[in-house]
């Protein structure tokens, strides 16, 4: 079947955002067990608003020929290297170049599920509260007219300044940044999967637990889980 890995791992025939993730008129999603449904939900494979989690899953499986060979995929219509995350969205402010740095976001995620929404709240003339998921940062700022220059924490991976475009900064003013990273936190995910009961049951019942624990990398551990979840040998 064309794009076998895509359809078996996600258990979806379509509703993908990547323009070359073709829908499969011949694929009929399987009735999921409770463990399959809960694990796919946790892994983000049911999320139709982004292909970020689907790309992470496919990248892992395609990286290991031993797992990939189980799917018997005879054709693939897409090139994962062409995938790009959705464009950053910022409102109601603008991210602009600072005096020394061009605007750029390159965050390496250290959590799973991955947080894509940054919430900014202006505290006073010296401080901006930045919240990303459960992490909170009190960021020093310097104001110059409509522009705020922030001393962004290094772990946020962001450079540049914020411009309000004509409005004034007042206490309690809020803004939002939406940013989907390119990198995928396989190391964090592998550690979490080790302790999830639905993942453990699927790995055990389908004979993949030895591969999970013998894996030489976090990505390989994740690939074992994605393959066990897809269970390609049960779909021949």
GIBEL-V269966 format. One record per backbone hydrogen bond with DSSP energy under -0.5 kcal/mol. CO is the residue of the C=O (numbers start at 1). NH is the residue of the N-H. If there is no record, write none. Layout:
CO:NH, CO:NH
This chain:
1:4, 1:74, 1:75, 3:7, 4:8, 5:9, 6:10, 7:11, 7:12, 13:24, 18:21, 20:22, 23:25, 24:27, 27:29, 30:32, 33:37, 34:38, 35:39, 36:40, 37:41, 38:42, 39:43, 40:45, 40:46, 41:44, 44:47, 46:48, 51:55, 52:56, 53:57, 54:58, 55:59, 56:60, 57:61, 58:62, 59:63, 60:63, 61:64, 61:68, 63:65, 64:67, 64:68, 65:69, 67:70, 68:71, 68:72, 69:72, 75:3, 79:82, 80:83, 86:180, 89:178, 91:176, 94:96, 94:163, 96:161, 101:98, 104:159, 107:109, 116:118, 116:179, 117:133, 118:120, 118:177, 119:131, 120:175, 121:129, 122:172, 124:127, 126:141, 127:123, 127:124, 128:130, 128:139, 129:121, 130:137, 131:119, 132:135, 135:132, 137:130, 137:139, 139:128, 140:151, 142:149, 144:147, 146:164, 147:144, 148:150, 148:162, 149:142, 150:152, 153:156, 154:157, 157:106, 159:104, 160:150, 161:96, 162:148, 163:94, 164:167, 170:173, 173:122, 175:120, 176:91, 177:118, 177:179, 178:89, 179:181, 184:186, 185:189, 186:190, 187:191, 188:192, 189:193, 190:194, 192:195, 193:196, 196:200, 197:201, 198:202, 199:203, 200:204, 201:205, 202:206, 203:208, 203:209, 204:207, 208:212, 209:213, 210:214, 211:215, 212:215, 217:221, 218:222, 219:223, 220:224, 221:225, 222:226, 223:227, 224:228, 225:229, 226:230, 227:231, 227:232, 231:234, 232:235
